[in-house]
């Protein structure tokens, strides 16, 4: 009798499971490895992709939709893209990026591209977050940015007509939480690869530099002239940043401590992450606080505007003279070279725009 009872229970369980499987559509996401440019393959290490957040077609599409959707903000008025606009190489043309109520922070939004190669995984100007997923987590609850909370955001997404199905397609569940939201956004952000500037094409042998661009590059690489390469790389570093934190002589004293506010170490006061020099044609204003409106001002700063302080980077070797003292022609040629690092294909790529 017990044997028959056991058989009946097994059959019933099988029927219930079969019916359940028929009523729930299960999605398998489609792998979508990053398309790594040949130049990057030749010159730098492979990108950082978390094991628990592989790139997928569905995850990237979901992340893109979320990036451009103001639903993440408290009053549905501000999206990630409002401070990271594609036409500005995913930076902000305003000096200070503002929040949903118009309140201003004290920094300019960093551009977003080639983030998968940020090997130390420290993000923002002061390195206060670890991992791209965490970086996507922070603005939602920041009171000067989206000023929301994750419970509210999750509820709005859960009640949305499209998002539960999109999360199911991307992650195999329609139960939406902040972890999956930030994973999707991070997947999209990792696809933002910039690798097709004129200088990239020159390195690949399909473009020729003008005499001014070549001289500008020589100045950039010359320790006795521009001396820029220590912090911003060379032809062997297509990221054009060391992704390290430096005090580059902006101030004698600091109202914004930068890295020092994160580490608590006074030796880090006034240090900020070196931004990439890619796409400078689109990312004005410049520096962490957007104080320089033009590239001419940036070059003048390093030429004759350096300020001494207790944490000045040793790489600012000519701070006692105010800077590297470039000639007018050298300044012009250096600017011409820097602009050759701008990637017009990147800012016009439909895969990155809200289309």
ZAVEX-584281 format. One line per 10 residues: number of its first residue (from 1); for each residue y, z, x of N, C-alpha, C. Coordinates in pm, whole numbers, plus 50000, padded with zeros to 5 digits. Layout:
<pts>
NUM) Y/Z/X/Y/Z/X/Y/Z/X | ...
</pts>
This chain:
<pts>
1) 49880/50000/50084/50000/50000/50000/50126/50000/50088 | 50119/50083/50193/50235/50090/50282/50258/49956/50351 | 50145/49886/50382/50160/49756/50447/50229/49657/50356 | 50190/49654/50228/50255/49564/50132/50403/49599/50117 | 50435/49726/50114/50575/49769/50103/50657/49720/50223 | 50598/49732/50341/50665/49685/50461/50688/49535/50458 | 50588/49460/50413/50603/49314/50403/50713/49278/50306 | 50717/49346/50193/50820/49317/50091/50959/49345/50147 | 50974/49456/50220/51105/49489/50277/51149/49384/50379 | 51056/49336/50459/51089/49232/50557/51135/49104/50489
11) 51064/49065/50381/51099/48943/50309/51237/48957/50245 | 51264/49074/50184/51395/49097/50121/51506/49091/50226 | 51481/49154/50341/51582/49153/50447/51609/49011/50496 | 51504/48931/50507/51520/48791/50550/51603/48712/50450 | 51575/48735/50319/51649/48663/50214/51796/48701/50218 | 51824/48832/50232/51963/48878/50236/52037/48819/50356 | 51971/48821/50472/52032/48766/50593/52059/48618/50579 | 51964/48545/50521/51981/48400/50502/52098/48372/50410 | 52108/48447/50303/52219/48426/50208/52352/48459/50274 | 52350/48570/50353/52473/48609/50421/52518/48501/50517
21) 52425/48445/50593/52460/48340/50690/52516/48217/50621 | 52470/48189/50500/52518/48071/50429/52659/48091/50375 | 52697/48218/50351/52826/48244/50289/52938/48261/50390 | 52907/48284/50519/53009/48303/50621/52998/48190/50723 | 53107/48117/50739/53108/48007/50835/53137/48063/50974 | 53046/48045/51065/53061/48098/51200/53108/47986/51292 | 53217/48013/51367/53273/47913/51456/53234/47943/51601 | 53212/47840/51675/53193/47852/51819/53310/47783/51886 | 53390/47859/51958/53508/47802/52021/53469/47703/52131 | 53561/47611/52158/53535/47501/52251/53599/47529/52386
31) 53522/47538/52494/53582/47565/52625/53689/47461/52661 | 53795/47508/52722/53904/47419/52764/53958/47465/52899 | 53886/47439/53007/53931/47483/53140/54068/47425/53174 | 54143/47500/53253/54274/47452/53295/54260/47322/53373 | 54354/47232/53348/54360/47106/53422/54441/47130/53549 | 54373/47164/53656/54441/47205/53778/54487/47082/53856 | 54616/47071/53884/54668/46954/53955/54606/46940/54094 | 54591/46818/54139/54532/46793/54270/54609/46864/54380 | 54742/46863/54369/54825/46927/54471/54793/47075/54482 | 54769/47140/54368/54735/47282/54369/54595/47303/54426
41) 54503/47215/54390/54367/47227/54443/54366/47219/54595 | 54453/47134/54649/54455/47110/54793/54520/47224/54871 | 54614/47298/54806/54700/47387/54884/54689/47536/54852 | 54643/47574/54734/54641/47716/54699/54508/47754/54635 | 54487/47883/54620/54363/47934/54564/54352/47900/54416 | 54232/47912/54363/54210/47888/54221/54287/47988/54137 | 54321/47952/54014/54398/48043/53929/54317/48164/53883 | 54390/48263/53835/54329/48385/53785/54305/48371/53635 | 54178/48370/53592/54143/48364/53450/54053/48484/53419 | 54095/48574/53329/54012/48691/53299/53877/48651/53240
51) 53774/48721/53279/53640/48692/53229/53633/48712/53078 | 53709/48810/53027/53702/48840/52883/53800/48759/52799 | 53867/48661/52862/53957/48575/52786/53955/48432/52839 | 53840/48366/52829/53831/48228/52879/53917/48133/52795 | 53961/48026/52859/54043/47926/52790/53957/47847/52691 | 54004/47836/52566/53936/47755/52465/54038/47671/52390 | 53992/47562/52335/54080/47475/52255/54141/47553/52140 | 54059/47630/52071/54106/47703/51953/54197/47819/51991 | 54165/47886/52101/54249/47996/52145/54387/47950/52189 | 54391/47838/52261/54519/47781/52307/54604/47739/52188
61) 54542/47671/52091/54617/47626/51972/54672/47746/51895 | 54592/47849/51882/54638/47970/51814/54752/48035/51891 | 54738/48044/52022/54843/48103/52104/54973/48027/52095 | 54965/47896/52093/55086/47815/52079/55153/47842/51945 | 55077/47847/51838/55133/47873/51705/55202/48010/51702 | 55138/48110/51760/55196/48244/51764/55322/48247/51850 | 55324/48173/51959/55438/48171/52051/55565/48123/51981 | 55549/48028/51891/55665/47970/51823/55690/48031/51685 | 55613/48130/51645/55622/48187/51510/55702/48318/51513 | 55811/48326/51437/55889/48450/51433/55820/48564/51359
71) 55700/48542/51308/55627/48645/51236/55600/48768/51322 | 55605/48754/51453/55579/48867/51541/55694/48966/51545 | 55812/48927/51500/55928/49016/51503/55939/49096/51374 | 56015/49204/51380/56023/49297/51266/56077/49230/51141 | 56176/49142/51155/56237/49079/51038/56206/48930/51027 | 56104/48886/51100/56061/48744/51095/56171/48647/51136 | 56253/48690/51232/56366/48605/51272/56356/48555/51415 | 56267/48611/51497/56267/48576/51639/56125/48555/51690 | 56108/48442/51758/55979/48409/51819/55989/48423/51971 | 55876/48421/52037/55874/48421/52184/55961/48307/52238
81) 55952/48193/52171/56021/48072/52218/56172/48083/52210 | 56225/48181/52137/56370/48196/52130/56430/48244/52261 | 56352/48318/52340/56397/48360/52473/56328/48281/52583 | 56231/48200/52546/56156/48118/52643/56145/47977/52586 | 56255/47904/52592/56264/47773/52528/56205/47664/52618 | 56124/47573/52562/56065/47466/52644/56167/47384/52720 | 56281/47354/52656/56381/47271/52723/56447/47341/52842 | 56433/47472/52849/56483/47549/52963/56370/47594/53055 | 56262/47517/53057/56142/47554/53134/56095/47693/53093 | 56103/47718/52962/56060/47844/52902/56138/47964/52957
91) 56269/47943/52978/56360/48053/53010/56470/48053/52904 | 56575/48130/52929/56682/48147/52831/56814/48101/52891 | 56885/48014/52822/57013/47964/52873/57126/48066/52858 | 57104/48170/52777/57202/48279/52767/57185/48372/52885 | 57295/48429/52931/57287/48520/53046/57195/48638/53016 | 57219/48704/52903/57135/48817/52863/57059/48778/52737 | 56930/48793/52741/56848/48758/52625/56864/48865/52519 | 56892/48821/52394/56920/48918/52288/56801/48936/52195 | 56804/49049/52121/56698/49083/52029/56729/49041/51887 | 56648/49090/51793/56660/49044/51655/56789/49088/51589
101) 56847/49200/51636/56971/49247/51575/57094/49208/51656 | 57073/49117/51751/57184/49072/51834/57211/49162/51953 | 57135/49271/51967/57155/49360/52080/57110/49292/52208 | 57186/49313/52313/57161/49246/52439/57090/49339/52536 | 56998/49284/52609/56942/49357/52721/57034/49341/52840 | 56983/49366/52959/57064/49350/53079/57003/49250/53177 | 56909/49167/53123/56843/49070/53209/56831/48935/53140 | 56813/48833/53224/56787/48699/53176/56636/48677/53174 | 56584/48613/53071/56440/48591/53060/56388/48504/53174 | 56279/48547/53236/56219/48468/53342/56155/48342/53284
111) 56156/48231/53357/56085/48111/53311/55934/48134/53312 | 55864/48057/53230/55719/48070/53218/55651/47939/53259 | 55591/47936/53374/55507/47824/53414/55426/47866/53538 | 55311/47803/53553/55219/47831/53664/55183/47980/53672 | 55174/48044/53556/55150/48187/53551/55007/48224/53591 | 54915/48132/53577/54776/48161/53614/54760/48183/53763 | 54860/48142/53842/54854/48159/53987/54935/48280/54035 | 54972/48366/53942/55041/48491/53979/54933/48591/54020 | 54892/48584/54145/54769/48650/54188/54774/48802/54178 | 54892/48863/54196/54897/49008/54187/54904/49057/54042
121) 54921/48962/53948/54919/48993/53805/55028/49092/53763 | 55140/49097/53838/55254/49180/53798/55360/49090/53739 | 55405/49124/53618/55497/49037/53546/55629/49107/53515 | 55725/49028/53473/55864/49067/53451/55936/49082/53586 | 56069/49087/53579/56150/49095/53700/56114/49217/53784 | 56076/49326/53716/56049/49450/53790/55900/49482/53802 | 55813/49391/53759/55670/49411/53774/55614/49523/53691 | 55675/49549/53574/55634/49666/53497/55511/49646/53410 | 55452/49526/53411/55328/49505/53336/55225/49436/53424 | 55100/49472/53399/54990/49413/53474/54909/49326/53380
131) 54896/49201/53414/54820/49098/53343/54908/49023/53243 | 54875/48898/53227/54951/48813/53134/54929/48858/52991 | 54812/48909/52960/54786/48960/52825/54878/49077/52794 | 54895/49168/52888/54985/49282/52865/55129/49236/52857 | 55164/49138/52937/55301/49084/52933/55334/49033/52794 | 55238/48971/52727/55260/48921/52591/55266/49034/52490 | 55212/49149/52524/55208/49264/52434/55344/49332/52421 | 55419/49337/52530/55537/49422/52540/55653/49382/52448 | 55696/49255/52442/55818/49222/52366/55812/49256/52217 | 55692/49257/52159/55679/49281/52015/55735/49417/51977
141) 55711/49518/52059/55756/49654/52026/55883/49695/52097 | 55931/49611/52188/56054/49646/52260/56171/49651/52162 | 56246/49763/52157/56355/49776/52058/56470/49679/52078 | 56485/49623/52199/56591/49525/52222/56542/49382/52208 | 56414/49365/52174/56360/49230/52157/56314/49209/52013 | 56185/49219/51986/56136/49192/51851/56135/49316/51762 | 56142/49434/51823/56161/49561/51752/56063/49584/51638 | 55940/49540/51657/55840/49556/51553/55738/49660/51598 | 55628/49672/51524/55516/49754/51569/55388/49677/51537 | 55283/49706/51612/55164/49622/51602/55091/49638/51469
151) 55101/49753/51407/55038/49770/51276/55101/49674/51175 | 55233/49666/51179/55305/49575/51088/55270/49429/51117 | 55267/49394/51244/55237/49256/51282/55095/49219/51239 | 55001/49307/51265/54862/49279/51228/54847/49260/51077 | 54917/49342/51000/54909/49330/50853/54967/49197/50807 | 55080/49155/50866/55141/49028/50826/55049/48910/50859 | 54990/48915/50977/54900/48807/51017/54774/48807/50930 | 54724/48925/50899/54602/48935/50819/54622/48880/50678 | 54743/48895/50624/54772/48850/50489/54820/48705/50485 | 54834/48644/50599/54884/48506/50608/54778/48408/50558
161) 54823/48297/50508/54729/48200/50451/54646/48127/50557 | 54694/48121/50681/54625/48044/50785/54563/48128/50895 | 54629/48235/50934/54590/48304/51057/54448/48361/51057 | 54399/48425/50950/54261/48477/50958/54159/48370/50996 | 54173/48251/50939/54080/48143/50971/54098/48096/51116 | 54223/48091/51162/54248/48048/51300/54193/48148/51401 | 54203/48276/51369/54145/48377/51458/53993/48368/51457 | 53937/48338/51342/53792/48322/51333/53746/48205/51419 | 53820/48096/51414/53785/47980/51495/53797/48009/51644 | 53898/48087/51682/53924/48114/51824/53836/48224/51881
171) 53812/48329/51801/53746/48447/51854/53623/48491/51775 | 53589/48419/51669/53470/48453/51593/53486/48570/51500 | 53609/48606/51469/53636/48714/51375/53769/48689/51306 | 53776/48722/51178/53902/48711/51104/53975/48844/51098 | 53919/48947/51164/53986/49077/51173/54085/49071/51289 | 54213/49071/51257/54318/49045/51356/54369/49177/51415 | 54376/49183/51547/54437/49298/51612/54524/49251/51728 | 54599/49345/51785/54694/49310/51890/54626/49252/52013 | 54506/49297/52044/54435/49246/52161/54409/49097/52149 | 54364/49053/52031/54336/48911/52012/54464/48829/52007
181) 54571/48886/51950/54701/48816/51947/54747/48787/52089 | 54746/48888/52174/54796/48870/52310/54702/48785/52395 | 54573/48790/52366/54479/48701/52437/54510/48555/52405 | 54537/48526/52279/54567/48388/52240/54697/48341/52305 | 54801/48423/52300/54929/48384/52361/54911/48363/52511 | 54835/48449/52576/54812/48434/52720/54738/48305/52751 | 54643/48268/52666/54573/48140/52687/54671/48023/52683 | 54760/48024/52585/54860/47917/52577/54950/47918/52700 | 54996/48035/52739/55089/48044/52852/55024/47996/52982 | 54894/48016/52995/54827/47968/53117/54822/47816/53125
191) 54837/47749/53013/54837/47602/53016/54971/47546/53060 | 55074/47629/53072/55209/47583/53107/55216/47556/53257 | 55163/47443/53296/55153/47408/53437/55257/47301/53470 | 55338/47330/53570/55442/47237/53617/55404/47187/53755 | 55384/47056/53769/55333/47004/53897/55376/46859/53923 | 55480/46813/53853/55511/46671/53864/55659/46646/53893 | 55715/46726/53983/55853/46702/54025/55858/46586/54124 | 55978/46545/54157/55992/46438/54257/55932/46483/54390 | 55953/46610/54426/55900/46656/54554/55748/46662/54552 | 55690/46696/54437/55544/46690/54424/55495/46548/54451
201) 55563/46452/54390/55525/46312/54408/55542/46269/54554 | 55646/46321/54620/55665/46293/54763/55546/46345/54844 | 55503/46468/54813/55389/46526/54885/55261/46449/54860 | 55251/46386/54745/55133/46306/54712/55144/46163/54763 | 55258/46130/54824/55276/45999/54882/55316/45891/54785 | 55370/45929/54667/55407/45828/54567/55557/45828/54539 | 55635/45899/54619/55781/45899/54605/55842/45918/54742 | 55966/45876/54756/56038/45889/54883/56163/45973/54862 | 56188/46065/54954/56307/46147/54945/56428/46070/54996 | 56543/46100/54939/56667/46046/54993/56700/46121/55123
211) 56788/46066/55206/56827/46138/55329/56884/46277/55298 | 56958/46287/55187/57016/46417/55149/56906/46516/55110 | 56808/46472/55034/56697/46559/54995/56616/46603/55116 | 56592/46510/55208/56516/46545/55329/56593/46645/55413 | 56723/46624/55429/56804/46720/55506/56807/46855/55436 | 56816/46853/55303/56814/46978/55228/56685/47055/55248 | 56573/46982/55252/56444/47047/55277/56440/47104/55419 | 56493/47031/55515/56497/47080/55653/56579/47209/55663 | 56691/47212/55593/56775/47333/55591/56699/47449/55528 | 56631/47422/55420/56550/47522/55349/56448/47586/55443
221) 56388/47505/55530/56280/47550/55617/56329/47603/55752 | 56456/47589/55782/56510/47624/55913/56554/47771/55915 | 56492/47853/55999/56528/47995/56006/56672/48016/56051 | 56729/47920/56119/56867/47934/56166/56968/47874/56070 | 56919/47819/55959/57010/47763/55859/56986/47828/55724 | 56914/47758/55636/56893/47814/55503/56799/47934/55503 | 56691/47924/55581/56593/48032/55594/56545/48080/55456 | 56506/47987/55372/56468/48018/55234/56318/48034/55215 | 56240/47981/55308/56097/47963/55284/56018/48093/55283 | 56070/48198/55347/55994/48323/55352/55965/48377/55212
231) 56062/48369/55124/56046/48422/54987/56004/48314/54887 | 56033/48189/54920/56015/48084/54820/55919/47973/54862 | 55843/47995/54966/55737/47901/54997/55783/47775/55069 | 55690/47683/55079/55712/47560/55155/55632/47448/55091 | 55621/47336/55162/55541/47226/55110/55394/47265/55096 | 55354/47375/55158/55217/47423/55147/55198/47527/55036 | 55304/47556/54964/55297/47650/54852/55366/47587/54731 | 55294/47513/54649/55357/47444/54536/55406/47536/54425 | 55383/47667/54439/55440/47762/54342/55588/47784/54369 | 55632/47766/54492/55769/47786/54536/55819/47928/54509
241) 55729/48024/54525/55762/48166/54524/55650/48241/54593 | 55684/48356/54651/55581/48442/54707/55532/48544/54605 | 55597/48547/54486/55563/48643/54381/55571/48788/54430 | 55661/48813/54523/55683/48947/54579/55823/48994/54541 | 55845/49123/54551/55972/49184/54509/56062/49206/54631 | 56187/49161/54617/56281/49169/54728/56418/49217/54679 | 56491/49285/54767/56634/49308/54749/56705/49199/54828 | 56762/49104/54757/56820/48986/54821/56971/48995/54837 | 57023/49118/54846/57163/49136/54882/57263/49109/54772 | 57225/49132/54648/57318/49108/54538/57423/49216/54527
251) 57387/49342/54556/57476/49455/54531/57466/49559/54642 | 57577/49634/54659/57575/49750/54749/57507/49870/54684 | 57530/49887/54553/57467/49993/54476/57407/49930/54351 | 57320/50005/54281/57241/49945/54175/57257/50016/54041 | 57294/49940/53940/57289/49991/53803/57152/49964/53742 | 57086/49859/53788/56949/49827/53749/56862/49845/53873 | 56772/49944/53869/56694/49976/53988/56581/49878/54014 | 56547/49794/53914/56441/49697/53934/56307/49763/53959 | 56237/49719/54064/56105/49773/54095/56109/49923/54115 | 56220/49976/54166/56231/50120/54191/56217/50203/54065
261) 56261/50149/53952/56247/50223/53826/56101/50228/53781 | 56021/50136/53827/55880/50131/53791/55797/50218/53884 | 55822/50209/54013/55741/50284/54110/55791/50425/54132 | 55920/50449/54104/55979/50579/54133/56011/50599/54280 | 55994/50497/54359/56019/50504/54503/56159/50451/54533 | 56249/50534/54586/56385/50487/54616/56388/50367/54710 | 56283/50350/54789/56277/50235/54880/56263/50103/54805 | 56228/50111/54675/56213/49990/54594/56335/49961/54508 | 56437/50044/54518/56556/50022/54435/56623/49889/54469 | 56659/49817/54363/56728/49689/54382/56637/49573/54415
271) 56505/49595/54407/56411/49486/54435/56367/49421/54304 | 56365/49287/54306/56322/49209/54190/56230/49098/54237 | 56149/49050/54143/56049/48948/54177/56117/48816/54213 | 56069/48753/54318/56122/48622/54355/56082/48520/54248 | 56177/48457/54182/56139/48353/54085/56101/48225/54156 | 56024/48142/54089/55993/48011/54143/56119/47925/54148 | 56127/47841/54250/56241/47748/54258/56213/47618/54185 | 56098/47608/54122/56073/47491/54037/56168/47493/53917 | 56205/47373/53876/56275/47353/53748/56412/47418/53743 | 56480/47427/53858/56613/47486/53860/56714/47403/53780
281) 56684/47276/53758/56773/47193/53678/56782/47242/53533 | 56684/47325/53491/56676/47365/53350/56692/47515/53328 | 56692/47596/53434/56676/47740/53415/56802/47822/53438 | 56918/47760/53448/57041/47837/53460/57061/47923/53334 | 57122/48042/53350/57180/48102/53471/57073/48165/53560 | 57115/48206/53679/57019/48247/53781/57033/48395/53818 | 56929/48448/53877/56909/48587/53914/56863/48668/53792 | 56816/48790/53819/56759/48874/53713/56858/48904/53603 | 56986/48908/53639/57090/48939/53541/57175/48818/53506 | 57129/48700/53545/57200/48577/53509/57343/48570/53559
291) 57373/48636/53669/57512/48646/53714/57567/48515/53769 | 57480/48426/53813/57525/48300/53868/57499/48187/53769 | 57605/48120/53730/57593/48014/53629/57548/47881/53690 | 57568/47863/53820/57539/47734/53882/57461/47753/54012 | 57394/47647/54056/57324/47651/54184/57421/47665/54300 | 57542/47610/54284/57643/47626/54389/57670/47774/54415 | 57680/47852/54307/57704/47996/54322/57587/48065/54391 | 57466/48024/54358/57348/48082/54423/57351/48054/54572 | 57377/47929/54609/57380/47891/54750/57493/47962/54823 | 57609/47975/54759/57721/48047/54819/57685/48194/54844
301) 57608/48252/54753/57566/48391/54772/57490/48407/54902 | 57392/48320/54925/57312/48332/55047/57389/48285/55171 | 57489/48204/55151/57566/48152/55263/57669/48253/55313 | 57743/48313/55220/57847/48407/55264/57870/48525/55169 | 57777/48550/55075/57800/48655/54977/57705/48773/54982 | 57621/48784/55084/57524/48894/55090/57593/49029/55103 | 57535/49130/55034/57590/49265/55039/57487/49360/55100 | 57536/49447/55184/57449/49543/55252/57414/49660/55160 | 57292/49708/55170/57249/49827/55098/57132/49890/55171 | 57094/50009/55127/56988/50082/55199/56852/50016/55188
311) 56831/49932/55086/56700/49870/55067/56702/49719/55088 | 56807/49669/55151/56818/49525/55174/56694/49474/55246 | 56642/49360/55202/56520/49307/55262/56546/49264/55406 | 56455/49295/55497/56472/49252/55637/56484/49101/55652 | 56436/49027/55553/56447/48881/55560/56592/48833/55543 | 56679/48921/55490/56822/48887/55483/56884/48917/55620 | 56842/48840/55720/56871/48872/55859/57018/48861/55896 | 57094/48783/55820/57234/48763/55854/57328/48832/55757 | 57282/48943/55700/57365/49015/55605/57493/49066/55671 | 57487/49100/55798/57607/49150/55868/57716/49044/55874
321) 57677/48917/55874/57775/48807/55873/57805/48759/55731 | 57746/48825/55632/57767/48785/55492/57669/48680/55445 | 57590/48623/55537/57494/48520/55498/57472/48419/55608 | 57410/48308/55573/57366/48210/55673/57475/48111/55711 | 57589/48116/55643/57707/48038/55681/57679/47888/55689 | 57642/47830/55576/57615/47686/55570/57744/47606/55563 | 57739/47485/55615/57853/47394/55601/57857/47339/55459 | 57968/47279/55424/57982/47219/55292/57875/47113/55269 | 57851/47029/55369/57750/46923/55355/57609/46981/55344 | 57581/47083/55423/57449/47145/55416/57425/47209/55280
331) 57527/47269/55223/57515/47327/55089/57482/47218/54987 | 57552/47107/54996/57530/46997/54902/57389/46940/54916 | 57343/46925/55039/57210/46870/55061/57101/46968/55018 | 57123/47096/55042/57027/47197/54998/57013/47195/54846 | 57125/47184/54776/57120/47175/54630/57041/47050/54587 | 57064/46939/54653/56994/46815/54618/56843/46832/54633 | 56802/46896/54743/56659/46922/54760/56606/47014/54650 | 56676/47122/54622/56629/47217/54521/56610/47149/54385 | 56698/47058/54352/56686/46987/54224/56567/46892/54224 | 56522/46850/54342/56404/46762/54348/56277/46835/54310
341) 56284/46968/54295/56168/47047/54253/56158/47056/54101 | 56245/46988/54030/56247/46995/53883/56153/46892/53822 | 56081/46937/53722/55971/46860/53662/56010/46821/53518 | 56062/46700/53502/56109/46656/53370/55993/46631/53274 | 55878/46596/53328/55761/46578/53243/55720/46710/53178 | 55736/46818/53253/55698/46950/53203/55777/46988/53078 | 55909/46974/53082/55989/47020/52968/55977/46927/52847 | 55924/46806/52869/55908/46711/52759/55764/46697/52714 | 55676/46780/52765/55534/46771/52732/55511/46818/52589 | 55461/46729/52504/55441/46765/52362/55340/46877/52345
351) 55249/46894/52441/55151/47002/52430/55216/47139/52442 | 55337/47141/52497/55406/47268/52517/55519/47291/52417 | 55552/47190/52340/55663/47199/52247/55612/47230/52106 | 55701/47271/52019/55664/47311/51884/55653/47187/51796 | 55543/47114/51816/55522/46990/51740/55387/46994/51669
</pts>
